[in-house]
């Protein structure tokens, strides 16, 4: 792999993405055949924000490769609570492990962290910035379901604070895709992200009404409203629950629609959708293991 760290979707070319996805497909088919591929390797997880899927799938990935994991544990029980800086924390951790997975609430934290560590560092989310390993498993799922070229995708929900959205939108510019962004006016894509997409020649359309375009889409990627990122609770309440997709909408407008969600969901995707053949968000979550196996295998 050409990269020492995985920090942003911006760093990937189409060739990079396809290499990871091809390797992930091999692991998905033959996970039991690689049990000693990285025997003795240690992965350190440093999560300054909550996580279920990302943290557990990285742990599963390194263990399926024959390695093991060490975890910093809750922030309140670490030396961070004593005032230790992120730089110092990571300098210490790199002495214990062969790679580090970092999640931190500060946008840009992963980029900063690479200035202080020499082992591979994987960004598991930096505030409202980027989440590149989530994007790779999203792309893997889309490729498995409908392919990545000649694709029309809707990305709906919190486009302002949603880091999975920012990463996915940028990665999709490597493929022949039309991107429809659906959100309230107050949660539109940040200007910087829109600028990058236009610079990369992306086909971008923005909407507020999602039902009107459901019939045009191959994939609808839904995200929750990121309550924890809002500076004002009233601002959150003004948009909470505004977009809610249900089974009847899909059956009326587009029975072939593939529905994805990075999870956790709140009320934006009704449980009734779970039984539809196009509901792929749990498969999407499970794909985190082979995709992260592929990344770790290539970086280590």
N, C-alpha and C positions, 0 to 999 in steps of 0.2 A: 504494500500500500504506500502511496506517495506521501501520506501525511503522518506526522508524528503524533498529532492530537486530533480529536474530533470535537470541534468547537461550534461550527456554524454550517448550515446547509449551503451557504454561499461558497464554501471551499470545494464543493463537489462538482465534477464534470459528469456528463452522462456516462462516460467510461467508468468512473469511480463508482457511481451508483449501481451500474449493471454488474460490476465485479462483486460488490457486496451482496447484491440480491441473488446472483448465481451461486455464490458460496453458501448463502443462507438456504437456498433451495436444496443444495446437497445435504446440508445438516438437517433440514426438515425431514428429508427422506431417510437419513441414516444416522440419527443422533446416537444410537447405541454403539456405532462403529468407531467413535472418536473419544472413547472414555479416557484414554491416556495421552491425548494429543498435547496437552500442556500440564502434564503431571508436575506438581510442585509449584506451579505458578500461584501467586497470591494477588487477588484483586481487593483494593481498599474502597469502601463506599463511605462517602462523606456527604450526608444529606442534612442540609440546614432548613429544609422544608419537608412537609409530609410527602410520602410516596407509598404506593402499594405495588402497582404494575412494574414501574421502572426498576425499583429497588429489587423486587423479588425475581424479575426476569434476568437481571444482571447476575444475581446470585445463582440462579439456576443455570445460566449460560456458562459461567466459569466452572461450576461443579461438573456439568456435563462434558466439559473439555478436560476434566481430570484435575483441575486446580481447586482452590479454596478461596474463601472470602473472609476479610476482617472488616469490621464495621465500627465507625467512630461512635455510633450510638446517639441517643438524643442530645441535642445541643446543650440543654440545661445541665446535663451531667458530664459535659466535656470542659476542657480548659477555656473554651470560648466564653463560658459564663464568668471566667475570671478576667476577661479582657484580652485574651490572646487574639492576635490578628489572623485573618484568613491566610495570609502569606506564611506566617510562622506555623500555623496548623498544618498546612500542606507540605511545608519543608520537612516537618517531622514525619508525616504519614508516608512520604515518598521513600523514606528509609526503611519502611516496613513492607512495602508491596512493589509489585512489578507494573501495576497500572492503577489509576485512581478514577473513580466515577464521582463527579461533583454535582450536587444540586444546591443552588444558593439563590436567595431572593433578590440579589442585586444584579441588575442588567449589566453585562460586561464582565462579571466576576470570573467566568471561565477563561476569557481572553487574558485578563490580568493574571490569573493563576499560572498560565503557561510560562510566564516570565520567571517563575520561582521553582518550577519542577522540571526534571529531566525525564521522568518516566511518562508513558502515554497518559494523557488526561482526556476523559470523555465527559462532555457537557451533558448533564441530565436535566438541564433547565436552569436558565439564569434570569430569574424574574420574568418580565414580559418580553424577554429577548428571543432566545432560540432554544430549540429542543431537537437537535439534529438526529439523534438515534431514534426518537419517536417517528420522525419523518421517514427514515429508512424502512421501518416496519410498516408505516402507512403505505409507502410506495410498493413494498413487497406484496401487501394485501391487495392493493389496486391491480398490480400486474397479474396476480393469480386469478382475480375475478374478471377483469374486463380488458386488461392491457393498458399500457401507458401512452400509446400514440393514438391519434384520432379520438381523443378523450374529451368529453365535456363534463366538467366537475363543478358542483356548487359547494362553496365553503361558507357555512352559516353560523352565526352566533356572535361571540365576543371576538371581533377581529382586531380590536385595539390592544387588548391585554393578552390575547391568546398566543402564547409562544409557539404552540404546535402549528397554528395557522401561518405565522410568519415563515417558519422553516419550510413547511410543505409548499407554500406558494412559490418560494424561491427555487426549491428543488424541481418543481414541475416545469420551470422555464427551460429545462434541458430536454423536454419532450414536446410532441405536437399536441398541446392541450389548450382548450378554451376554459378560462377560469371565471366563474360567476361568484362574486362576493356579496353575501346577503347579511345585512345587519341594520340595527337602528342607526340613525344619523350620528348619534353620539359615540357609537362603537365601530365606526368605519376603520379600515386599515390605516395605520399611521402613515403620514405623508412620506416618511423616509422609505417605508416598504413599498408604497405605490410608485415612488420614483425609481427604486431599484428594478421593479417589475417592468416598468415602461422602458427603462434603459436596456433591459434584457430582451425586449421585443415581445413580451407576454401579451396574450389576447385577454384583456381584463374588462369585465363589465361589473358594475355595482348596482345593487337592488335593495329595496326595503321589503318588498312583497315576495315571499318565497313560493307561495302556492302558484303564482303566475308562471313560474319557470320550471316547475317540477318535471313537466313532460319533456323538457329539452335535455335533461341531465342523464348521464350514465351513472354518476356517483354523486351522492350528497354526503358531505363531511360536516357533521354537526358538532358544535362545541358548546360547553356550558358557559354561562356568564361567570367571569372570574371574580367572584365576590371579594376575595381577599386582596385584590389589587386596587379596588376602588378607594380613592381618598375620602369619599363621602358616602355614608350609608344611604342617604336620600337619592343620590345619583344611581346607586345600585337598584333601589326599589323602583325607580322610574322605568327600568328596562327589564327587570326580572320577570320571567314568564311570558315575555312578549312573543317568543317563537316556540311553538310546541307542535311537534310533528306526531301525527297519529296514524294508525293503520288505515283508517278510512280515506285519508288524504292520498296515501300511496296507491291504494286500490282504485281510487277515482282517477288519478292523474298519470301514474306511471308504475305499473305492476313489476316492471323489470329493473326498477331502481335499486342500486346497491347503496346501503346506508352504512356509513362508518362513523365512529365516535372515539376519540382518544380515551374517554372515560376519566374520572367518574361522571356519570350523568346525574342530573337532578330531576327536572321535569320537561326537558326539551325533546326527549325521545320517549314516547309512551311505551310501557312494557308490552302492550299488545303487538307491537312491531316485531318483538323478539321471535315470533313464530313464522315470520315471512322468510322466504328463501333468500331475499336480498339483505337481510339483517346480518352483517358480518363483523360487528364490533367486538364480539367475544373471540372470534377467530383472529381478529386484528390484535387483540391483547396477547393471545397465545403466540402469535408470530414474533413477539418480542424476544422469545428465547432463541430461535435459530438465527434471527438477524443479529442479535447481540453476540451470539456465538461466533458468527462470521466476522464481526468487527474485532472482537478480542483476538480471534485466531490470526487475523491479518496484522493487527498492531503488535501482538506479542511475538 
